[in-house]
Amino acid sequence: MLSVLIWLPILGAAIIGFLPGIFSAKQVRTGTLAISGAVLAWTIFLMTQFDPGNSGLQLQEYLPWIETLGLNYQLGVDGLSLVLLALNSLLTWIAVFSNKAEIERPRLFYALILLISGGVAGAFLAQNLLLFFLFYELELVPFYLLISIWGGAKRGYAATKFLIYTATSGALILAGFLGLILLTGASSFAYESLAGQALPLGLQVILLGVLLVGFGIKIPLVPLHTWLPDTYVEASTPVAILLGGVLAKLGTYGIFRFGLGLFPDAWRVLAPWLAIWAAVSVLYGAIAPSPKKTSSAWLPIAPSVTWATCCWAALPLPN
């Protein structure tokens, strides 16, 4: 059931991307709306199958893949990921609906948006750290192309800056995951087994710090945010919707899921500093000047909203 949220938009991207040239931009947009609408409808159906009284993973799927690397196709959903999945499906449909039908190269444009939807859904559902990383990086190239081809006057600069920052984010996250595997001696990247591993506090703090910087670039948080103004301003309106509404939430989700879930002892130590960092980011977001582009005038609000949530998450866990 969960795989539909990943592979339906990816399959739809392949279909849209290879449509014959006889189809007009309006027809391609209509087909993409139908596919993204089907994904949204399936998300709503899954929400009806979800038991809010069960705090564990639900609707799990497991398929052996490359077991020598500890990589398996392992999916699951809980209360945290379910809400974000719904947000991803809804904003993807809105991004397609809000775009004008006369866009150039519509097949590539809409195929990339669907590819992003599938990749983000996979990241929210993945219960294997290496599988999460693969889906996490899947959206990198589509976003780069969407910005560099359909962006504003400085789209080349903005897209390259986005690519460098987000690639660095992925490298840090992979380094943190690999460090966890090496230090614990685990044979699998399965989240459930790694969450029960015990590490010395010092090592937990180091690994958590690496993940905080990696995911912090994606959110982004101050002072790792400098790619954001250029990217948001130069991106088209549908792409800006996905950047602010989906991509930023993926970074915050990563901190919650892997930072708090894998390193609870280190989280208790760093919680006061994270709260301060969050407050600084909220204040910075409130006083930062608005970009000149009207469609991105809400940009300074995004860090504030995201990190207001992080202020809550940074509170020490109960004993």
N, C-alpha and C positions, 0 to 999 in steps of 0.2 A: 504493500500500500504506500509506503513512504517513497519507494523508488520512483513512483509516478511523478512526484514533484521534481525529481532530478532529470529523469530521462525523457519525459514528455516535452519540456522546453528545449532540451538539447536536440531531440529528434525533430522538433518543430523548426529549430534553427537550420538544420540540414535541409529540410524540405523548402523552407523559405529561401535559403541561400542558393539553391539550385533550381528555382523556378525558371521556366523559359522567359525570355525577355519580352514576350508578347503581353505579359501582365503589366498593367499600369501601377503606378505608385499607390493609388487609392485601393486597388485590389490587393496588393501586397500588404498594405496596412490593415485591411479588413481581415485577411487571413491571420495576421499576427494577433489581432485583437481576439479572434476566435480561439487561438491556441492559448494565449495568456488568460483569457476568460475561463477556459477549461481547467487550467492550472488553479486559478482562483476558486472555482467551484469545487474542485477536488480538495483544496485546502479547507474549505468550509465543511465539507463532508467529514474530513479527518477530525476536525474540531468536535463534531458531534459524536465521534467514536472515542474521544479522549475522556478519561475519567479524572476529573479535577481532584478527587479525594485520594488519588494514588500519586505519591511524590516521586516514585521511581520512574525508570524508563518504560515507555509503552510502545506498542506496535513495532517491536524490534525485528530487524532483519539481519541475517548473518550468512555470508557466503565465503568460503575459503578462497584466497587469492594467491598471493606470493608469501607463503608461510615462512620461507627461509629468511625473509626480511622482516617478518612480524607484521606484514601488511595484509589485512583482511577487509572485505567489504562488510562493514558492520555499521548499521544504522539504528537510531532510536530517537524518540522524542519525549521531552518532559515539558513542564510548565514554562520554563525559560525559552526553549527553542520553539515551542508551538506559536507563541505570540510573534516572534520574529519571522517565522515562516509565513504567517498570515500577512505581516507587514511587507515582506518581500513580494508575495504574490499580488497584493493589492497595488503596491507602487509600480510594479512592472506593468500592470494593466493601465494604470493612470499615465505612465510615461508614454506608452504607445498611443493611448487615446488623445493625449494632449499635443501630439506632434502633428504638424501640418502634412497633408497628403502629398504635397508637391516636392518633397525632399529628394535630392539627387542620390542615386545609387541606393534606392530603398531596400532592395533585397539584402544587401550587405548590412545596412543599418539595422534593420529589424532582426536579422539573424544574430547579430552581435548582442542585442538586448536580450533575446531569448537565451543565448548562451550564458550571459551573466546571471540570469534568473536561475538556471539549472545549477551553475557553479556555487552560487550563494546558498541555495537550498541544500546542496550537498555538504557544505561546510557546517551549516546549522544542524544537520542530521548525523554527521559522522561521529562515531564512537571509537574510532581508531585514530591516533594522533597523526600518523603518516597519511592516512586517507583525508583527514581534515586539511593537512598541509597541501595536498594535491588540489582539492577543491578551492582552498583559499587562494592559491596562485592561478587557478583557471581563469578568474575574472580579470587578471592583470592585462593581458594582451587585448581583449575586447574593449576595455575601458580606454586603453592607449589609442586604439584605432578610432574609437568614437570621438575622442577629443581631437586627435591630430587631423582627421578628415573633415569632420563637421563642426569644428570649433570656431572660435573667433579669429581676429587678426594675428594674435600671438599664440595660436594653437600649437605650433611646433615646439616652441619653448615650454609651454605649459605641459604638453603631453610627455616630453622628455623628462621634465622635472618630476612629474607624477610617476613615471616608469622607474626612475632611479630610487626615489624614496620608497615606493612600495616593494621594489625588488630587495632593497635593504631590509625592509620589514620582514619579508619572507625568509631571508637568510638568517636573521636573528632568531626568528621563531623556530626554524629548523634546527639551528644550533642548540637552542634550549631543549628541544625535544630529544635530540641525539645525546646531549649531556645527561639528561634524565635516564635514558636507556643505559648508557655506559656506567653511570654511577650506581644504579640500582641492580645492574646485571640482568635486567628483564629480557625475556626472549620475544616479547611481543609489544607492539605499540597500542594495545588495547587500553582504552581509558580506564575501564573498570579495574583492571589489575594494577595499573600504575598508581591509581588514586590510593591504594592501600599500602604502598611502599613507604618505608620510613628512611629519612635521610637526616644527617646532622643539620642543625639549624643554619650554620654558616653556608653550607652548600645550597640549602633551600633558598636563602636570601639571594645568593648569586644567580641561581637559575630563575627565580622569580623576577629579579631585576632585568635579566635579559629579555624575558617575555614581556615585561612592562614596557620596555623601550620598543620592542618589535610591534606589539599591538598598539602602543601609544602613537606610533607614526601613522597607523591606519585610522585612528579615531578622528582627527589627530589632536594631540594635546600640546600645550605650550611647553617647551620651545620647539617641538618637533612638527609644528604645524605649517611651516613656511611654504609647503607645496600647495596648501589648500586655497589661498586667495587667487593665485594664478589659475589653478585648475578649474575652480568653480566659476570664475568670471569668464573664462574662455570656452567652457563647455556649453553646449546647447541646453535649452531648458529641460528636455526629457532626461538627458544625461546628468544634469545637475540634480534632478530629483533622485536619481539612483545613487549618486555619490553621497548626498546628504542623508537620504532616507534609508539606504541599505548598506553601503560600504562602511560608513562610520559606525553603524551598529554592529557590523561584523567584528570590528576591532574591540569594541566594548564587550561583546559576547565572549571573545577569546580571553579577555582578562578575567571575566567572571568564571567561565568554564574551566580554564586551565590554570590561571593564577591562583584563584581562590580554592578551586577544587583539588589541585595537586600539591599545593604548598600552604596548607592552613596555618602551620606554626609560623612560617615566615610572614604570612599575611597579618597575623596578630602583631608582629614586631613593626612592620612597615605601615600598618593602618593609619596611625596618626599623621605620618608624612604624606601618605596618599590623600588623606582628607585635606591637608594644606595645599597639596598640588591641585586637587580638584577645585578648591576655593579660588586659587589664583587663576586657574583656567576659566572659571565662571566669570570672575571680575574682568579678566582680559577680554573675554568674548563680549561682555556687556559694553565696554568702552571702546572697542576697536572700531575704526571708521568703516562705514558701509561701502562696499564696492560700487563703482559707478554704474555697473550693469544692473538694470532694474530687476531682471528676473532672478538675480542673486542677492537682492537687498536684505534677505533674511539671514545671510551668511553668518554675521556675528552671533546670532542666537543659537546656532547649531552647537558650538562647543559648550555653551552654558547649559543647554538642556541635557546634553550627553553627560557632562561631568556633575550635574546636580544628582543624577542617578549614581555616579561613582562615589559621591560623598556618602551616600547611604551605604553603598557596598563596602566602603573602606572602614566602617565601624568594626571594632574587634568582635570576633566570634565569641559566643558564650562558652564558658568552661564546661 
